[in-house]
Amino acid sequence: SLLGNSQMGATIVDALDTLYIMGLHDEFREGQEWIDKNLDFSVNSEVSVFEVNIRFIGGLLAAYYLSGQEVFKIKAVQLAGKLLPAFNTPTGIPWAMVNLKSGVGRNWGWASAGSSILAEFGTLHMEFVHLSYLTGDPVYYNKVMHIRKLLQKMDRPNGLYPNYLNPRTGRWGQHHTSVGGLGDSFYEYLLKAWLMSEKTDTEARKMYDDAIEAIEKHLIRKSNGGLTFIGEWKNGHLERKMGHLTCFAGGMFALGADGSRDDKAGHYLQLGAEIAHTCHESYDRTTLKLGPEAFKFDGGVEAVAIRQNEKYYILRPEVIETYWYMWRFTHDPKYRQWGWEATQAIDKYCRVSGGFSGVKDVYSSSPAYDDVQQSFFLAETLKYLYLLFSNDDLLPLDNWVFNTEAHPLPVLHLANTTLSGNPA
Ligand code: DMJ
């Protein structure tokens, strides 16, 4: 349901830049050949606009910037054209899903009041600005700037962005706010839009600062045992639960420290370190030393999953992502130590004959496999681990900004440009 029912080769596309960065050039060329010959978007298939954007467009753009091979740029632009009909809504807030052939869009049945999802329509900016930059066609840029302007005008309960927005009425759905699933990468892209613009997009930075201030006030708490966590806001009530997905925020706070309002760089770096510590505890308090999907801070429980359906690990990257950012900003050796613990646990408990698999219960000593190797395992988890043990001059953060699927895109010198040209 995320990537359609035709042969889209998600793993091949998502893994390309990881192969390139690791110097696996033969495998990279094989991937390129497959994409050249087989990757076809004129299929009758319904896909998630967000997932296709972060994995395919992000993956293809990064492969293009790293290798200079035109085929990746051409495919990225072709695919982006197929996503554009999703924006044909009364408000311009895109549908969650679009049929690549018919262009018909719709939203997830489970989303509050027919809403689109903040983390989905709010995680298109980086890729779409690059598409306009590379093609000279402002259509992509205009779509994402329209979303931003609309969000800017809206009232926010307690300064928080709800996860749900109805694309027909332009009204918020349920007042749920999350820095994990359904919200996460929206905040990440506000910060990264600013970084990607050589820090000229101050509007994005302001939106990020405002959002983070409200999040700190209403969602971030310390547990009785002294662990800093980010809870979820549900209709005026704070749920003391943090998702694995939310753990990316440690890295985000550290990345946003420089340039923060009132020069609170030290504060945000510290907050990043505290989140990294909490998320490491969520790994360390399991049998497999791999983190659960969600963990609680309630009734004597600290950083541990309670419900059976929150005990799985699906090869997610967020905790390692935060270790890597924290490593880059502090060079504290504990982050490499923690990354190495995770590497060993993944190798021991997730490696299977055909690759790597998620596991259903991180508290069981003989967990069942879910029999899925998510494409983000190669795009993100292994890339962040590789970077954690590499020198800082491999993809320096002054020149590269990683999309939410860990695809590096170059900083654009937008100040003197009309959004066309090729920084490579
Ligand atoms: C990835 O596809 C992206 O990082 C996304 O933003 C949310 N999470 C998954 C991996 O866990």
Residues whose N, C-alpha, C, O or C-beta is under 5 A from the ligand:
A	BS01	DMJ	S185 R316 P317 F376 T404 E405
